[in-house]
Amino acid sequence: MKESESTNFNFIDAINRPDTYELLYPSKIEGTVIIALYERLNKGKYTNGFFSEDEIHSLFSTFQSSDRTTDKYYPKERNKQRIRKLLKYFLNYDEEQRLYSFQEYGRSFCEIARKTLKGSFDPTQIELICSNLKRDLDQAFGSDEALVNWFEINLDVYKTKLAQQTDFLHQQIDVAVNKLRKDVLSQNDDPIDLLKRVNDDLTDIQNKNRELRIAFEDTDRINSALIKIETENESVIDFIEDTAVFFKRIQTKLRTTDRRLDRIQPKIKQLFATLSRPELSAKTELFIHFLLKHSKLAAGYNDKEILLPIEVKPLLVNEKRPKLLTFKRNSSLFPTPSKPRKRYILDSGFQKKNKKEIQKKINGFKRVDGWVNQLLAQLKKDDFLDVSSSFFEVLKIDKDFEIATKVAFTVVEKAHLIKQYEVLVNETDLVTSNDSKTSLWRVVIQKI
């Protein structure tokens, strides 16, 4: 029985009870103290996991906000109230020893936060997880019981971790891309230092991209292996469907992460466009913009005259001034803006129709393989097989001429390649069926 059916517990109502949310999620300073206690506990500073109230007060004093550093009075009473608040879910108090220890919720709170933040720095374990899953799946092929164990034990153990590691990879790539964008947009740094930082950023992103590619390939390989499983066990079929949905969610997340990487390319072009433009070119561009903005065109007798701003002294030359001034566009000064990416609207109805057709084809392939294996097993058992009669048997059961034809040709083709069998065709003996208008020559396979 599901939890929702066995209890009247309502999560929303429960967390909105007075003071409940504040007790489950402490303030910043309270959470910092709890995490500091947890870190010291992991380092073995506290014997048997117990620590004193003075230790907690000392940590509160250390992490007080900057505006309290000048206070002469340490607000001990205020922090006693905080400690009493933490006794609800985070800490236990032993009255005999007068010492504190962690509750299970407090440990879990710190472990989840630490694992999430640490996951943004450490290399992901997606490759190892998928490798273990694929290896165990290969060993489970051929046995429905072993496949059920793989779904319920092996996959269930790694499911949460694989989804978590995928989130970690997304966070790492998001941080790396944001850092690269920030470095590229930096205008006041030395070009050499800027290039070194961008090079380090690109190396980091290249490593993350490698992990992303591996995650794509490994999850796709496992999903493809599951689709090829041939079984009539309903439990295995249900597990395959649920697992396909799970891997689809994983790959959707990976595609979102991959699109995040595509957005850094315009920034790289912008960086090199900036670096290739020396100071003189930049000043020239500003001067040209100044002329275009403040110059005027005055009508004369036969020619029109360009009146430059008063700040620009006239140039005295003996040559006749050209009637038309042209400015050649310098691609380094005026880089071509990136074209907007064209987005195509997905037709959900067309997608469903295609999926339905593809699934129909896949089911047809499976049916053909099933019939072929069955007829070859019959041939091996009896040393004789009437292919013509088998054709009409398949046609009668499946009511699909294409499947029956593929089964007959495949059986003949495979038997022809086996030395101990021979294929005999009698063109004078026509085989027919009351359920079909088709007639076939008598084709039999027998052992030599």
Phi, psi and omega per residue, in radians:
M1 nan 2.395 -3.127
K2 -1.266 2.770 -3.110
E3 -1.064 -0.683 -3.104
S4 -1.153 -0.396 -3.118
E5 -1.574 -0.381 -3.019
S6 -1.748 -0.093 -3.110
T7 -2.623 2.748 3.107
N8 -1.673 0.284 -3.098
F9 -1.097 2.307 3.089
N10 -2.135 1.963 -3.043
F11 -1.060 -0.782 -3.102
I12 -1.083 -0.826 3.139
D13 -1.106 -0.690 -3.088
A14 -1.140 -0.747 -3.069
I15 -1.334 -0.283 3.112
N16 -1.630 0.087 3.024
R17 -1.161 2.703 -3.069
P18 -0.929 2.232 3.042
D19 1.209 -0.050 -3.061
T20 -1.157 -0.831 -3.110
Y21 -1.066 -0.771 -3.122
E22 -1.113 -0.537 3.123
L23 -1.336 -0.574 3.132
L24 -1.332 -0.594 -3.089
Y25 -2.141 1.704 -3.037
P26 -1.206 2.925 3.060
S27 -1.216 3.036 -3.074
K28 -1.044 -0.842 -3.087
I29 -1.208 -0.642 3.097
E30 -1.132 -0.781 3.114
G31 -1.113 -0.663 3.126
T32 -1.119 -0.720 3.108
V33 -1.124 -0.761 3.123
I34 -1.043 -0.762 -3.130
I35 -1.177 -0.662 3.093
A36 -1.113 -0.709 3.074
L37 -1.097 -0.732 -3.132
Y38 -1.101 -0.751 3.126
E39 -1.130 -0.729 3.110
R40 -1.168 -0.632 3.103
L41 -1.101 -0.738 3.133
N42 -1.154 -0.487 3.136
K43 -1.477 0.042 3.065
G44 1.399 0.379 -3.106
K45 -1.309 -0.528 -3.064
Y46 -1.798 2.194 -3.135
T47 -1.209 2.237 3.120
N48 1.004 0.317 3.085
G49 1.404 0.238 -3.139
F50 -1.859 2.554 3.109
F51 -2.524 2.762 -3.002
S52 -1.573 2.915 3.084
E53 -1.193 -0.593 3.098
D54 -1.062 -0.618 3.106
E55 -1.105 -0.707 3.131
I56 -1.178 -0.777 3.117
H57 -1.075 -0.656 3.121
S58 -1.081 -0.705 3.127
L59 -1.209 -0.695 3.062
F60 -1.029 -0.716 3.123
S61 -1.114 -0.668 -3.124
T62 -1.164 -0.677 -3.032
F63 -1.726 0.271 3.068
Q64 -1.047 2.575 3.141
S65 -1.133 2.805 -3.012
S66 -1.063 -0.507 -3.105
D67 -1.282 -0.151 3.117
R68 -1.759 -0.065 -3.090
T69 -1.168 -0.410 3.137
T70 -1.614 -0.088 3.139
D71 -1.232 2.399 3.093
K72 -1.434 -0.450 -3.078
Y73 -1.769 2.195 3.110
Y74 -1.504 2.105 -3.038
P75 -1.269 1.271 -3.077
K76 -1.199 -0.648 -3.142
E77 -1.121 -0.671 3.108
R78 -1.090 -0.704 -3.118
N79 -1.315 -0.443 3.020
K80 -1.125 -0.659 3.066
Q81 -1.109 -0.681 3.097
R82 -1.116 -0.696 3.138
I83 -1.141 -0.739 3.108
R84 -1.079 -0.624 3.086
K85 -1.131 -0.717 -3.116
L86 -1.240 -0.314 3.129
L87 -1.206 -0.226 -3.124
K88 -1.213 -0.875 -3.062
Y89 -2.217 -0.368 -2.963
F90 -1.759 -0.692 -3.016
L91 -2.155 2.664 2.972
N92 -1.932 2.665 3.091
Y93 -2.196 2.173 3.107
D94 -1.670 1.897 -3.062
E95 -1.175 -0.555 -3.132
E96 -1.193 -0.827 -3.135
Q97 -1.521 -0.240 -3.058
R98 0.970 0.793 3.138
L99 -2.256 2.775 -3.140
Y100 -1.894 2.732 3.033
S101 -2.597 2.994 -3.095
F102 -1.472 2.430 2.877
Q103 -1.419 2.874 -3.114
E104 -1.111 -0.638 3.125
Y105 -1.113 -0.698 3.122
G106 -1.081 -0.742 3.102
R107 -1.104 -0.816 -3.108
S108 -1.094 -0.684 3.118
F109 -1.004 -0.826 -3.118
C110 -1.249 -0.697 -3.113
E111 -1.112 -0.762 -3.134
I112 -1.143 -0.759 3.139
A113 -1.111 -0.744 -3.122
R114 -1.147 -0.767 -3.125
K115 -1.121 -0.688 -3.129
T116 -1.165 -0.809 -3.119
L117 -1.231 -0.682 -3.140
K118 -1.186 -0.517 3.134
G119 -1.142 -0.322 3.126
S120 -1.374 -0.099 -3.109
F121 -2.064 -0.690 -3.048
D122 -1.349 2.589 3.014
P123 -1.029 2.485 -3.105
T124 -1.290 2.835 -3.122
Q125 -1.884 0.407 -3.066
I126 -1.068 -0.752 -3.104
E127 -1.070 -0.764 -3.133
L128 -1.162 -0.745 -3.131
I129 -1.080 -0.849 -3.116
C130 -1.151 -0.622 3.123
S131 -1.110 -0.763 3.117
N132 -1.140 -0.730 3.141
L133 -1.118 -0.751 -3.116
K134 -1.164 -0.696 3.127
R135 -1.101 -0.812 -3.140
D136 -1.176 -0.583 3.113
L137 -1.178 -0.717 3.105
D138 -1.050 -0.653 -3.141
Q139 -1.263 -0.410 -3.098
A140 -1.523 -0.184 3.141
F141 -1.061 2.446 3.084
G142 1.733 -0.176 -3.115
S143 -2.391 2.105 3.115
D144 -1.105 -0.651 3.138
E145 -1.122 -0.755 3.122
A146 -1.144 -0.636 3.109
L147 -1.144 -0.727 3.105
V148 -1.080 -0.727 3.100
N149 -1.097 -0.655 3.124
W150 -1.112 -0.753 3.137
F151 -1.172 -0.765 -3.018
E152 -1.419 -0.454 -3.061
I153 -1.918 -1.136 -3.039
N154 -1.093 -0.942 -3.073
L155 -1.168 -0.698 -3.104
D156 -1.090 -0.599 3.137
V157 -1.147 -0.695 -3.016
Y158 -1.644 -0.197 -3.005
K159 -1.006 -0.968 -3.113
T160 -1.087 -0.712 -3.092
K161 -1.173 -0.667 3.133
L162 -1.138 -0.755 3.096
A163 -1.101 -0.691 3.131
Q164 -1.154 -0.756 -3.140
Q165 -1.135 -0.588 3.072
T166 -1.127 -0.712 3.075
D167 -1.109 -0.714 3.125
F168 -1.048 -0.769 -3.133
L169 -1.093 -0.705 3.100
H170 -1.081 -0.758 3.134
Q171 -1.113 -0.742 -3.122
Q172 -1.102 -0.770 -3.141
I173 -1.178 -0.653 3.104
D174 -1.089 -0.761 3.120
V175 -1.132 -0.766 -3.112
A176 -1.123 -0.717 -3.140
V177 -1.180 -0.734 3.115
N178 -1.105 -0.677 3.115
K179 -1.137 -0.731 3.120
L180 -1.107 -0.765 3.132
R181 -1.083 -0.706 3.135
K182 -1.133 -0.724 3.126
D183 -1.165 -0.708 -3.119
V184 -1.116 -0.647 -3.101
L185 -1.398 -0.077 3.140
S186 -1.201 2.167 -3.040
Q187 -1.829 -0.307 -2.992
N188 -1.789 0.050 -3.082
D189 -1.573 2.746 3.050
D190 -1.132 2.356 -3.079
P191 -0.981 -0.653 -3.130
I192 -1.156 -0.805 3.109
D193 -1.091 -0.683 3.132
L194 -1.103 -0.751 3.123
L195 -1.128 -0.667 3.122
K196 -1.106 -0.765 -3.141
R197 -1.152 -0.742 3.125
V198 -1.123 -0.655 3.097
N199 -1.073 -0.759 3.089
D200 -1.109 -0.702 3.116
D201 -1.078 -0.767 -3.119
L202 -1.172 -0.630 3.084
T203 -1.097 -0.758 3.111
D204 -1.090 -0.776 3.137
I205 -1.147 -0.600 3.113
Q206 -1.105 -0.712 3.104
N207 -1.141 -0.731 3.123
K208 -1.155 -0.632 3.124
N209 -1.151 -0.620 3.085
R210 -1.094 -0.763 3.098
E211 -1.086 -0.662 3.122
L212 -1.126 -0.771 3.125
R213 -1.090 -0.742 3.125
I214 -1.079 -0.736 3.129
A215 -1.079 -0.735 3.082
F216 -1.023 -0.890 -3.037
E217 -1.159 -0.770 -3.064
D218 -1.190 -0.796 3.137
T219 -1.144 -0.623 3.113
D220 -1.192 -0.649 3.133
R221 -1.145 -0.732 3.120
I222 -1.150 -0.758 -3.130
N223 -1.094 -0.694 3.130
S224 -1.153 -0.679 3.129
A225 -1.131 -0.651 3.141
L226 -1.178 -0.663 -3.125
I227 -1.121 -0.547 -3.085
K228 -1.394 -0.110 -3.119
I229 -1.170 2.237 3.109
E230 -1.880 1.997 -3.109
T231 -2.748 2.715 3.039
E232 -1.939 0.102 3.111
N233 -1.271 2.069 -3.057
E234 -1.121 -0.617 3.136
S235 -1.111 -0.768 3.138
V236 -1.127 -0.719 3.135
I237 -1.080 -0.764 3.117
D238 -1.098 -0.724 3.125
F239 -1.092 -0.707 -3.132
I240 -1.086 -0.766 -3.140
E241 -1.096 -0.807 3.140
D242 -1.106 -0.702 -3.116
T243 -1.203 -0.637 3.092
A244 -1.075 -0.693 3.091
V245 -1.128 -0.705 3.137
F246 -1.082 -0.850 -3.129
F247 -1.187 -0.484 3.076
K248 -1.148 -0.699 3.090
R249 -1.130 -0.705 3.133
I250 -1.086 -0.800 -3.095
Q251 -1.235 -0.526 3.030
T252 -1.093 -0.733 3.090
K253 -1.120 -0.709 3.135
L254 -1.152 -0.660 3.109
R255 -1.156 -0.658 3.075
T256 -1.079 -0.732 3.113
T257 -1.137 -0.677 -3.132
D258 -1.125 -0.694 3.108
R259 -1.138 -0.483 3.087
R260 -1.110 -0.628 -3.140
L261 -1.214 -0.543 -3.113
D262 -1.116 -0.394 -3.031
R263 -1.380 -0.137 -3.107
I264 -1.499 -0.276 -3.061
Q265 -1.096 -0.784 3.097
P266 -1.062 -0.563 3.140
K267 -1.192 -0.640 3.099
I268 -1.138 -0.747 3.090
K269 -1.066 -0.696 3.133
Q270 -1.118 -0.676 3.137
L271 -1.071 -0.863 -3.093
F272 -1.221 -0.515 3.044
A273 -1.144 -0.646 3.130
T274 -1.217 -0.767 -3.103
L275 -1.201 -0.491 -3.108
S276 -1.450 -0.010 -3.117
R277 -1.846 1.794 -3.117
P278 -1.228 3.020 -3.079
E279 -1.081 -0.672 -3.129
L280 -1.096 -0.745 3.140
S281 -1.121 -0.666 3.127
A282 -1.111 -0.748 3.111
K283 -1.161 -0.642 3.101
T284 -1.093 -0.722 3.132
E285 -1.097 -0.741 3.115
L286 -1.111 -0.689 -3.137
F287 -1.122 -0.732 3.132
I288 -1.113 -0.749 3.097
H289 -1.079 -0.656 3.107
F290 -1.092 -0.783 3.133
L291 -1.101 -0.772 -3.096
L292 -1.152 -0.567 -3.073
K293 -1.385 -0.692 -2.967
H294 -1.858 -0.105 3.101
S295 -1.368 2.695 3.141
K296 -2.254 2.765 3.137
L297 -1.971 2.019 -3.098
A298 -1.873 2.436 -3.130
A299 -1.434 2.295 3.093
G300 -1.929 -2.739 3.120
Y301 -1.229 -1.097 -3.132
N302 -1.983 -0.492 -3.102
D303 -2.000 2.725 3.029
K304 -1.681 2.475 -3.047
E305 -1.956 2.386 3.089
I306 -1.595 2.129 3.117
L307 -1.731 1.927 -3.134
L308 -1.337 2.799 3.086
P309 -1.028 2.710 -3.090
I310 -1.138 -0.383 3.131
E311 -1.230 -0.354 -3.102
V312 -1.690 2.060 -3.139
K313 -1.268 2.505 -3.133
P314 -1.181 2.517 -3.133
L315 -1.676 2.072 -3.108
L316 -1.618 1.992 3.132
V317 -2.317 2.748 3.137
N318 -1.489 -0.350 -3.104
E319 -1.352 2.714 3.112
K320 -1.270 2.339 -3.131
R321 -1.213 2.317 3.135
P322 -1.133 2.613 -3.132
K323 -1.301 -0.445 -3.057
L324 -2.205 2.174 3.052
L325 -1.676 2.274 3.119
T326 -2.140 2.525 3.082
F327 -2.114 2.161 3.110
K328 -1.415 2.269 -3.118
R329 -1.273 2.130 3.103
N330 -1.655 2.025 -3.061
S331 -1.111 -0.461 3.113
S332 -1.302 -0.522 3.102
L333 -1.452 -0.638 -3.103
F334 -2.168 1.327 -3.122
P335 -1.097 2.510 3.139
T336 -1.155 2.194 -3.141
P337 -1.128 2.558 3.133
S338 -1.136 2.398 3.112
K339 -1.260 2.458 3.114
P340 -1.097 2.401 -3.137
R341 -1.246 2.242 -3.117
K342 -1.335 2.261 3.132
R343 -1.886 2.354 -3.126
Y344 -1.832 2.314 3.137
I345 -1.383 2.211 -3.130
L346 -1.358 2.373 3.079
D347 -1.659 1.778 -3.073
S348 -1.096 -0.635 3.127
G349 -1.128 -0.738 3.116
F350 -1.153 -0.665 3.110
Q351 -1.098 -0.789 3.136
K352 -1.074 -0.690 3.139
K353 -1.114 -0.767 3.121
N354 -1.108 -0.768 3.124
K355 -1.054 -0.691 3.140
K356 -1.119 -0.736 3.136
E357 -1.164 -0.731 3.129
I358 -1.111 -0.753 3.130
Q359 -1.101 -0.641 3.105
K360 -1.099 -0.735 3.111
K361 -1.115 -0.759 3.137
I362 -1.069 -0.780 3.116
N363 -1.076 -0.656 3.107
G364 -1.117 -0.735 3.085
F365 -1.063 -0.735 3.137
K366 -1.124 -0.716 3.130
R367 -1.115 -0.731 3.113
V368 -1.071 -0.825 3.137
D369 -1.071 -0.691 3.134
G370 -1.109 -0.791 3.126
W371 -1.140 -0.743 -3.122
V372 -1.067 -0.802 3.128
N373 -1.081 -0.693 3.140
Q374 -1.140 -0.781 -3.107
L375 -1.217 -0.647 3.093
L376 -1.173 -0.618 3.067
A377 -1.150 -0.672 3.094
Q378 -1.137 -0.706 3.101
L379 -1.086 -0.748 -3.139
K380 -1.123 -0.614 -3.114
K381 -1.307 -0.811 -3.028
D382 -1.692 -0.169 -3.058
D383 1.059 0.330 -3.131
F384 -2.748 2.466 3.099
L385 -2.613 2.220 3.060
D386 -1.569 1.756 -3.075
V387 -1.162 -0.654 -3.114
S388 -1.096 -0.811 3.126
S389 -1.148 -0.651 3.119
S390 -1.104 -0.646 3.111
F391 -1.002 -0.838 -3.123
F392 -1.238 -0.501 3.071
E393 -1.149 -0.795 3.108
V394 -1.120 -0.735 -3.132
L395 -1.097 -0.642 -3.126
K396 -1.222 -0.686 -3.081
I397 -1.370 -0.868 -3.049
D398 -1.524 -0.358 -3.114
K399 0.951 0.703 3.141
D400 -2.407 1.883 -3.080
F401 -1.087 -0.645 -3.109
E402 -1.136 -0.770 3.123
I403 -1.100 -0.812 -3.124
A404 -1.060 -0.720 3.135
T405 -1.128 -0.801 3.141
K406 -1.102 -0.676 3.120
V407 -1.081 -0.829 -3.109
A408 -1.089 -0.850 -3.127
F409 -1.136 -0.679 -3.129
T410 -1.158 -0.737 3.124
V411 -1.096 -0.789 3.128
V412 -1.091 -0.757 -3.112
E413 -1.102 -0.782 -3.121
K414 -1.215 -0.709 3.142
A415 -1.154 -0.593 3.133
H416 -1.088 -0.513 -3.107
L417 -1.482 -0.146 3.121
I418 -1.647 2.174 -2.987
K419 -1.132 -0.589 -3.044
Q420 -1.396 0.022 3.120
Y421 -2.106 2.666 3.042
E422 -2.284 2.575 -3.122
V423 -1.842 2.163 -3.110
L424 -2.007 2.326 -3.137
V425 -2.126 2.148 3.135
N426 -1.912 1.817 -3.051
E427 -1.284 -0.283 -3.117
T428 -1.549 -0.245 -3.098
D429 -1.839 1.836 3.132
L430 -1.622 2.339 3.126
V431 -1.874 2.247 -3.137
T432 -2.234 3.058 3.107
S433 -2.529 2.578 3.136
N434 -1.189 -0.388 -3.087
D435 -1.573 -0.009 -3.077
S436 -2.573 2.635 3.084
K437 -1.545 -0.009 -3.087
T438 -1.412 2.495 3.054
S439 -2.155 2.451 -3.138
L440 -2.232 2.564 2.919
W441 -1.130 2.651 3.129
R442 -1.224 2.047 3.108
V443 -2.104 2.105 3.130
V444 -2.246 2.678 3.070
I445 -2.124 2.253 -3.137
Q446 -2.440 2.787 -3.115
K447 -1.353 2.424 -3.120
I448 -1.321 nan nan
